[in-house]
């Protein structure tokens, strides 16, 4: 097995300039509470989305990360936004986007396809990006964001920027051509890229043993000549530490690291999936014995944190989500004519021709009026 031997160094403060790590490089008290905040925010926000889904207020499917909150939050927390680090999430990486600065009201509006959502109702769930905050919009095709992030991080290297990229894939995506081509290219070019493989047991309904003969996905790193590491994806601290080592390696010129996070998907591919393919008792066992939020709460209490501190965070999260829900429900649906705006890089300043007074249909127009600018179509 390819394993990292690089020691963890002082974690970068990517969210709050007032929060500093301890002198020994471990997470500070404030950072540990912040990790709990993001995990709780992820779970509670998705629970609210389930309620909205059952009220038929969510447009399209609902994808949850129940049981996987620690791997998304812990890994994203290892990046440094102040240096311009970026990530590319998948549908179960809501937590990583929240760490990077996405807001609950944006997420709810996206799922409800509201007119003032980040994509103005053009896309759904978390299919949107924000380069300023450091997350690149995903597409659904398995493994396809690996070559995209290989290109992004190659640009960092060519411009001599001290930046790192992180991309998430599921266990099933490691069997795709896009994954192979992307990670192989990044390996050869020694791109500053971290590839996080979330081994959650299933590629939709296909168990890991039915889609690869590899006993451990981290072993695939050997074939690409890159560093490999593995961690308990339901332990947010272990996830942070393994990702931080990989981020430090990438930033120092050490190239790509493949990280396998062992976790479990306690909900189906989407909310409509009844998980009939899962062996009886498997979900309950993971829920009772290995819930990432429950495990972290026990750890914090054992380290001397007080119940009141965690309850205060819970109350903050509830208020944020209630406020975000009220705002999203009050937001308008998209104006149908808005679908014709912003199709090109520089949107027309004027309304589309066929909505102007005196013109009935676009098919009646044979010449473009001279009043239109060079970017109008």
N, C-alpha and C positions, 0 to 999 in steps of 0.2 A: 504494500500500500504506500502511495506517495503521501508523506506527511510533512507538515511544516515544523521547523525547529526554531523559527524566529521568535524571539521573546516579545511579549506585548510591551509596547511603550506607552507613554503618556497619551491618553485619549484626547483628540482634538475637541474643542468646544464648538459645536456646529450650530447651536441654537441660541445661547444666551451668554453674552460676554461676561456676565456676573458669576456664572457657574464655572468653577475650576476643579480639575481633578486633584486628588491627594498627591502628596509629594512622591509616594511610591508608585505612581502611575495608575492606581486603582480608581474606580469611579467614586466621585464625591457623594456625600449624602444627598445633596440636591439633585444630582444626576440620577441616582437610584430612584428617587421619588418621581423624577420626570419620566423614567422608563415605565413606572407603574401608571402614570397619567396616560401615556400614549397607549398602553395595552388596554386600560380600562376604557379609554375613549374609542378605540377600535371596536371592542366588543359591544359597548353600549350603543354606538352609532349603528352597527349592523343590526342589533336587536330592534332599534327604532325603524330601520328600513324594512324589517320583516313585518312589523305592525302596519306600515304603510302599504306594503305589498299585499297583505291580506285584506286591506281596504280598497284594493284595486287602484291605488294612487301611484304605484310604481309602473312605469312604462317598460315593457320588456322583461327580461329575466333578472333575477337577484342572485348574486354570487357572494357566498360568505367565506370567511376565513376562520370559522369557529374551530378552536384547537390549534391554530397556527399563528396566533397573534404575536407570540414571542419571536418567531423567526423573522417576521417582517420588521417589527419594531427594533429588535436588537441589532440586526444587520444594518439597517438604515442609520441607526444612531452612531455607527462607527465612521460614517462619512463626515466630511467637513465642508459645510456649505460656504463658510467664509473663504475657502480656497476655490470654490466653484465646482465641487464634486457633484456628480449627477447620477441618477439611477433610472432604470426602466422597469416599472412594476408589471405584474400580471394581475389577473382579476382577484386573486386572493392576497394581494399586497397593499390593501388599503392602509394598513398601519404604517408602511414605509412612506406613503404619500403624506400622511398626517405629520410624521416626523419632519419631512422636508418642507412643511408649511401649508399644505392643503387644509381647507377649513370645512367643518361639518356642513355648513349651509351650502357650499359648493357641491358637496357630494350628494346631499339630499336633492338639490335642484337638478343635478345631472340625472339621477335615477327617476325623477318625476318629469324629465324633459321640459323644464321650464324655459321660458324665453330669455331669462337673464342668467341661465346656467352658463358655465364656462364655454360650452359649445352651442349655446342658444338653441337647444333642442335638436341639434343635428346628430348628436351621438348620445349614448347612454352610459350608465354606470360610471366606472372610473376610466373610460376611454378618452382621456384628455391629458394634455401636458402643459407645463409652464417652465420654460427654460430659465427664467429668472430665479424661480424657487428650486430648480434643479431636479425636475422629473420629466421624463420624455414620454409622450403619449404612446400607449401600447396598441398593438393590433392582436387579434385573437389567434392568429396562426401560430402553432406550436414551434418554438425555437427561433422564430424569425427575427426577434429583437436581438439575438446574439450577434449576427453579422452587422446589424445596425449599430449596436454599441461598440463593436470592433472598429467600425469606421469613425464613430464619435471619439473614441479614445485614441485612435491613431492620429486624429487631428490635434489632440492635446499634445501628443509626442512631437508631431511635426512643428507645432508652434512653440515648443519648449515651455508649455504651461504645466505648472505643478498640480495637475488635477487628476482625479481618479473617477472611473465609471464603474457602476455595479449593475448587473442585469440578473433578473430572476428567471428561472425556468423550472418546470415541474419534472418529475422523474420520467414521464412519458416523452417529454421533449428531447431528452438525451438520445433518443433513438431516431431522430429526424436528421435529414440531410442538412437543413439550415443550421442546426446546432453544430454539427460536425464542421461544416465549412467555416462558420463564423469563429468558433473557438480555435480551430486550426490556424486560420489567418491571423487572429490576434496573438496566438502563441508564437508564430514565426516572426511577427513584427514586434514582439515584446511590448504589446500595448499595456497601458496601466489599467487593466480591467479585472474586476472580480466577478466571477460567474457563480451565482448561488443556485444550487440544485435543491429544490424542496422535495425531499423524498417523503411524500405523504401517503404512500401505500397504493394509490390508484391513479391511473391516467383515464379520466372519466370513470368507466366501470371496469377497466382492465387492471388487475393486480400486477404489481411489479414483476412477479415471477413469470407472467405470461407475455411480457414485452421486452425482457432482456435476460440474458443468461448471467449477467454480471451479478456477483453476490453483494458487492458494494459499488455504488456509483462513483465514489471518490477514486476508485481504481482506474477509472477512465482517464484520469489526469496523466497517468504514466504514458499512454499512447500519444499524447500531445506534447510530452516533454515539459510539462508545467508542474508547478507546485500543487499539491492536493491536501485538503484538510477536511476534517469531519467533526461534527459537534451535535449535541442534543438540541434539536431545534425547539424543544418545549422549555428550555432553560434560557431565559432572556440574557442572563449574564454570560453564559457559555457562548451563546450566539454572538453577542457583542464582541467578546474577546477574540474568537476565531476570525471574525470579519475584520476586526481592527488590525490583526496581524497581516491579513491579506492586503488591506488598504495601505498599511505602512510599506509592505513589500512593493506594491505597485508604484507608490509614490517615489520610492527610492530607486526605481529603474529595474526592479526584479521581475517585471512582466506579469503574466496572468496567473491567477490562482482559481482553481475549481474547489468550491466548498460544498460538501454534502451535509445538509441539515436533516436530521432524522425527526420527523414529525408525523402528524396524522390528521387527515381531513375528516372531521366529525359530521359534516353535512355533505350532501351529494354535490355533484358537479354544479348544480344550480338549485334553487329552491324547489323546483318542480321534480327533482330527482328523488325517488323514494328509497334509494339505496338497497334495493332488493337483492343485489349481488353481494352484499357484505355478510360474512358469516355471523350467525347469532351471537350476541354478547360482546362482539369486538368493539363496537362503538361505546357501549356502557363501560367497558373496562378502561378504555383510554380516558373517558370522561371522569371516572372516579379516581383513577390512579395517576393520571398524568396531565391534568388540566394546567396549561401554562400560567394562567392568572392565579389560580389557587396555589400553585407551587411557589410563585413569586411572593404572594402575600405571606405565606408561611416563612419564607426566607427572610423577608423584611422584619417580621415580628421577632424572629430568632436573633436578628442582628441588633435588636434594641429599638426599632421604630415603634411608634405608638399607634394603637388603633385609631385614635382621633386624627392623626395625620392622614391616614388612608381614607377615613370617612370624609374628611374635608375635600380630598381630591375627588371622591365619588360624587359629592354634592356639586362641585365645580363642573364636572362632566355632565351631570344631569341638567344643570342650568344651561350649559352651552348647547346641548342637544335639543332641549325644549325651545330655546330661542331660535335655533337654526330651523327647527321644524315649523314653527310659526311663520318665520320669514319665507320659507320655501312654499308653504301652503298658500300664502298671500300673494306669491309671485304669479304673474300672468303666464299663460301658455304662449308659445311663439306666434307672432304675426305671420300668416302664411306667406306674405310677400317677402319676408325676411329670408326665405329660402333662396331668393334670387340675388341676394347681396353677399359680397365677400367670396364669390366663387373664384375670383382671380386674386392675385397677390395684392393688387391695388384696386379696391372696390370702386365702382363708379360713384361719382358725387351726386348724380341725378338718379331719379327713380327709373326702374326698367322701362324701356320704351313703350311696351304694351300696357303700362298702367298710367300713361299720360293722357291728359284730357284730349279728346278728339281722335284717339287712335283705338280701334276696337281689338285688333289682333296683331301679333307679331308677323303673321304671314302676309299682312297687307303692306308691310314695309319693305321696300326694295333698296333704298339708299339710306345710309346713316346720316342723320342731320349734322350739319357742320358745327352745331353748337356743342356737340359731344367732344369731350377731351380725348386725348390719345389713349387713355386707359379705359375708356368706356366701351362696352360691347353691347 
